[in-house]
Amino acid sequence: MSKSNVVILLLLRTLLVGAAGLALFSTAHAQGRIGVTQATQNKPMGQPPGGVDRVLRVGTDVQANEIISTAADDRAHLVFLDGTTLTVGPSSQLTIDKFVYDPTTQKGELAVNATKGVFRLIGGRISKTSAITVTTPAATMGIRGGMAAFSVATGGATITVSLFGVITVTAGGVTQTMTVPGLQVSTSTGGTPAAPTIVTQGSLSAALGALVGNSTATAATLTAIQTLVASNLGNPVTLQALIQAIIVANTATPITTTTTTTTLAVITVVENPNQTQASPN
């Protein structure tokens, strides 16, 4: 074999090895991507495992085991690959403990650990077959096929508000279940969850206000939820009816969102169809 042919073969081999290495790196990197940042206010931060703090911008990938934190004027709206949406309010922190999703079967697991702040979660495809798990210092919540807002005080005390679906709150061996919107369960650190009560206007308004950052949108959303609670308490409430009421109430103050796609497999991350007004302003 001539010297030139040997050189060519060596070059080809180097290129192939390099390409294989890049492919493996890309696959490994892609496997860490579990969602995307869809909307933000100011400078919410994310810390991927083994990485440094970074500002979450619109379109920034969300990583498995990432810590999300916000300051007093920050908000972040995250969309996971199964369509689950999570709004992180100001002065909040959570860790994405686990995300597993098979787009073929549309089944998986999602678990987050919220240590402080205010949040809203709307379940995507995973929640249709498995409850999404939210752990706080005081309780463990399960969100199945629905929406919930929850706040975690500095000491860990947790208030969980049901906006739709089946919401469970467990602590100290006791579980409380909410199946109609407009109920809340309070859990003190080291205690057990109290029986569900009708959420008060002030607490729900404050929670929604912290999440959306707009008093007009908050008032419209609150009115829509209260109307549904008043007319349907104890009766089944369809998701379509709930969303339609909120859409109608917010037609005068639409909230603009940004739809972003990721390059992971063939999955497109879009705005959760169950949520119209959740992206922060």
Secondary structure by P-SEA (a helix, b strand, c coil): ccaaaaaaaaaaaaaaaaaaaaaaaaaaaaaaccccccccccbbbbbcccccbbbbccccccccbbbbbbcccbbbbbbccccbbbbbcccbbbbccccccccccccbbbbbbbccccbbbbbccccccbbbbbbcccbbbbbccbbbbbcccccbbbbbbbcccbbbbbcccbbbbbccccbbbbbcccccccccccccaaaaaaaaaaacccaaaaaaaaaaaaaaaaacccccccaaaaaaaaaaaaccbbbbbbbbbbccccccccccccccccccc
